[in-house]
Amino acid sequence: MVSDAALPTQPPADGAVDQPAEERILRATMVALAQLDPAAVTIKQLCRTALVTPPTIYYHFGNKDGLLAAAVERLVDDWLAAVDSSVSRDTVLAETIDQAIAAWTAAITSPSRPLAVFAWATLLLADSSEQARAALVRARDRGRSMIADVVALHVPAGPLVDAVAGLVVDSVIASAVQYELDHDEQALRARLDALGTAVRVLAGS
């Protein structure tokens, strides 16, 4: 377990104190989750970082698990937005896959580690409350839906679209977990390239 003192203690960046308290709390939690596992994040430290009191956190998020799940959901949403903006809808499948692999690699190796944090949070929070589980499910389903929308541009409509989207989501999360173990970017790229090959085969391309 990492001690409370190990968490970030910096005050919000210039201008951040003018943000709504809910946003400051979320941002402070996202920074903490990028450095620690969810169990090591404390309300006390988050209050110091976000310049709020515990009742403010409980008012907005209900409890610590609700806050952690909301922060993970935001991390995943930010990542999905970055992936979405970097993948073209107006190109052939092979190029779309190359763009997606580059985006997945950037996310997995990013200091914010959205996919690793999602995996940790799922294991630790999914059974803690319906609020936490629902937030994590929403994050997963948005990722699957976004990928299905792209796959549908290259694969005839039907069960195959959802199957490929599910395979991609599961494989990318698993690749993120593997990267946390070995921090080997070459091995990461090989895993993602293999996923790209599988998608092309399934798409008949």
N, C-alpha and C positions, 0 to 999 in steps of 0.2 A: 504494500500500500504506500502511495506517495503521500508525504505529509502535507498539511494545509499550507505550510510555508512555501512549498514548492510551486504552488499555483501562481499565475501572473498577478502582480500587485500594481501594475501601472494604472494610473487614472485614465479615463477616456481621452482619446486624442482631441486636439483642438477642435472645438465646435461640437464634439460628440455629447458634451454635457447638455446641450440644447436639444438633443434628441429626446423623444418620449421615453419614459422610464422602461416601458416594455421592450423597446428596441435596444436600449443600453444593456438590459439584462440578457437578452438573447445574444447580443454580440459578445458580451463577456463570457457567456457560457460556451459559445462556439470556439473562442480562443482557448478556453480551458480544456475543452474536449479534444482539441487538436494536440494537446500535450499530455493528457492523462486519460485513464479509462473512466467511464462515467461514475463508478463507485468512489473514485478519489476526489470528485468535485464536491465542494462544500458550499452551503448557503452562505456561511460567514464570509468566505473569501469572495464569492460572487457579489455580495453586498458591498464589500470594500472596492472592488473593481468597477462596479456599475454605479456606485454612489447612490445606493438605495438602502432601505431597511427590509428585514425579512417579511413583514406584513405586506409590503409592496409586491414582493415575489409571489407570495401566496395568493394575493388578490388577482394577479394576472394569470398565474399558471396552476393554482390549486395546491401543488406540492412539488417536491424536488423532482420526482419522476416525471410529472407533467412538464416541468421546465426542460428537463434533459431531452425528452421526446420532441418537444417543440423546437429546440435548438438543432437536434439531429435532422428534423424535417426541413428546417431552413437550410442547413448545410447541403442536404441532398437537392433541394430546390435550386439553390445557387449553382450547384454543379450541373444539374440538368439544363439550366438556362445557358451555361457556358458551352455545353456539348451541343445543344440545339443550334446555337449561333454559329458553330464551327463546322456543321455538317450540311452540305448542300443537298437540296431536293432536286436539283436540275442536272444531275450527272449520272453516269452509269454506276451500277452496284459496286464494282471493284473500287472505284474512287470514293464512293460514300463510305465503304468499309475502311479504307485507308484513313480517311478523315476521322472516322469514329475511333479507330485504334489510337490515333494521335491524341484525341481528346481524353480517352480513357486513361492512357498512359500519364498524361499531364495531371489528371485528377488523382490517380493512385499514388503518384510520387510527390504530389503537392504537400506543403507543410500543413494544410488544413485537413488532409486525410479524410475526406467525406465518406468514402466507402468503407474504410476500416472502422471509423466511428460508427457508421450505420450497423456494421456487423456486431461490434461490441454492444451497442445499445440494444439491439434485437435480443441478444442472449441475456442481457441483464434486466431489461425493462419490459419485454413483451408480456410477461405474466404478472407484472407488478400492479397494473391498473388498466382498465378499459381505455382510459384517456391516452395512456402511453402506447398501448397496442394499436389503437386507431391511428395515431399520428405516424407510427412506423409503417403501417399498412398503406396509408395514403402515399407516403414517400415512395414505397416500393411500386405501388400501382401506377404512380405518375411516370416513373422511369419505364415501366413495361409498356405503358400506353404510348409514350413518346417514341420508343423504339418500334413498336408495332406500326405506328403511322409511317415511319420511314420504310420499314420492310414492305408495307403494303404498296409502296410505289414500284416495287420490283418483283413481287410475288403475287400470283392470283389470289383474290380474296378467298378466305376459308380458314380452316383450323390451322393450316401451316403458318399463317401470319402470327397467331398467338403463340404457337409452339416455338417459333424462332425467337420471338421477343422474350419469352420465358427463359429459353436457353441462354440468350445474351445476358440478361440480368443476372441469372445465377452464376454464369461463368465469370463475368466481370467482378462480381463481389468475391467469388472464390479467388480470383487472381489478386485482388487487393489483400486478402488475408495471407496468401502465399508471400506476397511482397513484404508484408510486415514481418514474416519469419526470416526471409533471406536477404532482403534489400538488394536484390540482384536485378538490375534493370534489363540486362540481356535476357535473363530467364523470363521476366515479365513480358517482354516483347515477344518472345517465342510463344508463350501461352496465348497472348492476344492474337498473334498471327494465326495460330492453330484455330482459334475461335472464328477468325475471319474466313479461313478456308472452309470450316464447317458450315458457316452461313451461306457461302457461295455454292457449296454442294447441295444444300437443302433447297436453295433458290433455283437450282438447275442452271447456274450461270458459270 
